[in-house]
Amino acid sequence: MKKRIIFLAILAILLHFFVFPLPLQREHYFRADSALNLNEVDTHLTSTNADNLVIPFKTSHFFGYLNQNFQPQLVINTTGRAASSGDFFILFDEDTASPLTLTTASGLVINEINASGVPFIFGRNLIFVDDNGTISSYSTTGQPLWSFDTNSHVTAIALAAGITMVGLLNENILFIDGNGQLISQYRPGGSRYGLILAAALSPDGSHAAVISGLYPQRFILFRRGINDYTPIFHTELAGSARFPLRINFRDNNFVSYEELGFLHTYNLNRRSLSTVAHTGRLRAMTMHSFERFQAVLSNQDDEWQLQIFALNSPRFILNNRFIAVNANLITINTNRLVLVAGDTLHLITYQEAY
């Protein structure tokens, strides 16, 4: 009787897995689909298609825009700097004098902006920061909207949801509204040398983050209240980097921040932290369009490393090394990434297989 019961139990288990089989594990991988050498593309090439979603890129010798199909919409030969968004761009360098030319992604000149300082473009918002720490906001028609004197040197800036966040050399963090009014101010303190090395805002402006100070250096996460931003999480970082560090929000749920040799990702909903190691100095990271993955680009001199890993796991899906003078990362959409190496753009596509 006992043997019969055991036999029937085994048979029941086999029938269960026959009727309800275990789901197949999905394998995730990224592959290089194609490459575009900008030296072989006509400069000032414009597209006749009305593609509303374009992505700016900057290489050693070119600036331009790509559409979602990995086709160049605009390519300009330049070794200078660029302030850009998906709508507009301004080309400049250290010797460029005012006024600066504001141009659309299709190459149409809109206006000359008579402003001083370094330009920043966030969406359709134009911000200029001068050497004295004065921040000025301009409309796309070139009209000044507001100006704010910080009384210090600006070391970090971010803008989202109508809020301009400014990090200063004197370690103050300012939050300025769309009318140029100060709505919140915070000074972390507690470090031998006080300054703000990086700043970021979540897309909806509900959270902000900074890396502040030297000896010790800290990451601080803020949440917006009714009238101000207050710290809700902070941690001390190992070592003290003396160069600008990187913070990046992915939508309103995750924020990633850099520590020497490491990249940490904080889940705002679960209040959990995950960490991966990288080699050399972090140069770029992208996670805002990849729902499950994050790409990290770092280098030591001319040796670069591209790593892609799952947000919920430290396991690398891609870990490649290559040689280049300069490199960068661009996100096109949820499953396409562009690696910029020198003056060549490499399309990397996400794939799933069972």
N, C-alpha and C positions, 0 to 999 in steps of 0.2 A: 504493500500500500504506500509506504514511504517513497519507494523508488518511482511509483506511478505519479505521485504528487510532484516530485522533483522534475520528472519528465514533462508533465503538463505545464509546470512553471517555466521551464526553458522554452518549450514550444510557444507559450504565450508571449514571452519576451521577443522571440524571433518574429512572430506574427506582428507584434507591435512595431518593430523597426522596419518590417516589410511594408506595412500599411502607412506608417508615419516615419519615413526615413529622415535621418539627420540632414540638415541643410548643408550644401557644399560650401566649403570655405572659399571666399573670394580672395584672389591674389591681386594686389595692387602694384602697379609699376608705372614708371615714366619712361618715355622714349623720345629721342631726338627725331623730329619729323622732317625738318628742312632748315636751311640756312640762307641768310640774305647778306651778301657783302655790299655794304653801302658805297664802296668805291666803284661799283659797277652800276649804280643807280643814278639816273639823271637828277641833278639837284633842282630844287624848286618844282619838283613833280607834284602836281595837284590832282586830286581825284574828282571826277565829274559826278560821282555818286553822292547822294545825300546821306552819308553815314554819320549818325549823331553820336556814336560811341567810338571815340578814338583815344589812343593812349600815347602820351608823349614819351620820347626817349632821348637820351644824350650819350654820345660816345666821345672818343678822343677828338674827332674831327667833324662830327655831324650832330645836328639836332633835327628832330622831325616827329612825325606822328604815324602810328600804325593803326589800321582798322582791325576789326575782329577776325578778318580773314588773313591776317599776317601780311597785308599789303601796305606799302608805304603810301600815305596820303600826302605827306609833305616831307621833303628832305632838304636841309640847308647846310652848306659847308661852313663850319665855324669852329674855332678852338676856344671861344669864350664861354661864359657861363649862361645859364638859362633859368628863368623863373617861369613855371608853366603849370597849367591844369589841362583838363580835357577840352576847355573852351578857348583859352588864350595863352599867349606866351610873350615874354620880353627877353631879348638877347642883350647881354651886357658884359662888360669886363671892368677891371679896376680903373681903366682910363676913360670909360664911357661917361660923357657929360650929359646932363639933363638938357632937353627932354628925352625921355625914353619912348621907344615905339611899341605900342600895344597892338598885337597882331592876332587874328583868329587862327584856329587850327587848320583852316584851308588856305592860309597865306594872305588873307585880306587885312590890310592895315586899317585899324579902327581909329586910333587917336594917338597923339603925342602927349605923354604924361609929364608935366613939368614938376617933377618931384626930386628931392635929393635923398640919397641913401640907397641901401640894397633892397631890391624889390622881392616880394613874396606874393605868390598867387595861390589862393585857396578857393577852388571853384570859380566863382565870379567875383571874388573879393580881392582887392589889391591893397597890399600893406607895404609901406616903406619904412625902413629902420636906418637912421643915420648914426654917425659916430658918436654923437652926444647922447644917444639913448632916447631920442624922440621918435615916437611911432606915429605914422600918419596913414590914414585910410583914404583911398580915392575911389571914385566911381569909374566905370569903364569909359565914360565920356571925358575923363580927365579932371573932374571937379573934386576938390578936397571935401571930404565928409567930416572928419574929425582928426584931432591931433592930441597926443598924450605924451607928456614929458616924464620919463621914468627916473631921472636924476642918477642914472647908472648906465653901465655898458650892458647891452642886451646880449645874452649868451644862448638863449633858446626861445623859440616862438612856435605857437600852434594856434589854429583857428578851426572852430566847428560850431554849428548851431548858433551862429551869431555871437559867440564868445571868442575873444582874443586872449590867449594865455601867454604870458611873458615871463621868462626866467632871466634873472639879472646877476651880474657879477657880485653884487652885495648880498646875494642869497635870498632876496625877496622874490616871491612869486605873485604876480598880479593877474587878476581876472577882470577884463574890460568888456563892457557890453557893446551893442551895435551903435550906441550913441557916443561912444568914447568915454563913458563914465565908469569909474572904478567900482566894482560890485563886491570884490573880495580881495584880501591880501593875506599872505602867509609867509613866515620866515622860519624854516626848519630849525636852524641853530644846532649846537652840539658837535660841530666839526671844527678842527683846527683852522682850516681854511674854508670859508663859506662862499659857495657859488652854485649856480644851477647849470648842470652839464647837459641835461636833456629834458624835454617837456612834450607832453602829448595830451590830446583830448579825445574822448570817445565820440563817434559820429553824432550822437544825440546830445552831447555836452553834459551828460549825467555824471561822468567820471573824468578825472584828470590824473596824470601821473608825472612824477619827476624823478630824476637822479640828481642828488645834491651832495655837495661838500667833498672835501678831501681829509682823510684821517679823522674819523671814519667817513666812508662814502655810503650813502643810503638810497634805497628805493622807497618812495612814498606814494601811496594811492589815495586819491581824494574822491569824495562823493558830494554832489551838489545838493544843498539844502534849499530852503526857501530864499535865504538872503546871502548865502556864502558857500564856499567849498571847505569841507572839513576832512582831516585825515581819517581813514578807516583801516589802513594797513601800512606797515612799514617794516623794513628789514635791513640789516646792515650787510654791506657787500664786502667780500674779501678783496683786499688790495684797494688801491685808489688810482683809477685811470686818470691821466692828465690830458685826455683828448675827449672830444664830444662822443657821447655814447648814444645808443639807439633805444627808443621806445616805440611800440606800434600797437594800436588797438585794432583788433579784428571785430567788426561791427560793435556791439555793445556788451559782448559776453566774455571776451578774452583780451588780455593785455600781455604783451611780451616785452621783456626788458633785458638789457645786456649787463653782464658782469664779466670781468676779465676771464676769458676762456670758457664762458658758459652763457647759455641763453635760457632764461626762465619764462614760463608762461603761467599766468595767474588766471584761474577761472573765477569770474566775478559772481557767478550764480552758486557754484559749489564751494567757493572760497578755498580752493585747493591749488597747489603749486606743483608744476612738473618742470624738470630740468634736463637739458642735453648739453654735452660738451662740444666745442668747436675748436679748430686749430687756427692760431693767428689772431688777427684783428677782424672783428665783424664789420662787413661793409654794406650788407643789404639783407633784409628779410622781408618776406611777404606772406601774409596769412589772411588778409581781409577778403579775398575772393575764393580761397581754397577752404571749403567747409570742414574738411577733416585733416588737412595737412598743412605743414609749414615748410617753407624753403628758406635756407640760410646760406649766405655767401660770405666767405671769409678768405683772408690771404696772409701770407708771409712773403713779402717782397713780390716777385713775379709768379709765385706758386699760389694758385687759387684752389679753393675747395667748395663745391656745391653739395649741400646736404638737404635731403627732403625726408621728413619723418611725420608720423601720425601724431596728432595733438594729444591723444590719450595714451601714447606709448613712446618710449625713448628709442624704439627700433627704427633704424634708418631704412627707407625704401630706396633711396638713391644716395650714393656717396662717391662722387667723382672728383678727381683732381685734374687741373689743366694749367698751362702756362699762358699768361697774358700780361700786357702792360696795365690795362684797366679792365674792369668788369662791373656789371650791375645786373639787377633782376627787375623784370617788368611783369606784372600780372595782366593777362588779357581777359580771361573769364574763369569760370569755376574749374576748368580742366586744362587750361593752356597757360604756359609760362614762357617768357622770353629771357634767355640768357644773353646779355650783351658782353662780348669778349672782344676788346679792341674796337674795330669798326665793323664787326660781323654780328648779326643777330641770329640766334639759334632758337628755333621753336621747339619747346618741350611739351609733350602732351601726356596727360594722365590716362591710363587704361585700366580696365578691370577684366579679370578672367576667372573662370571657375575651374 
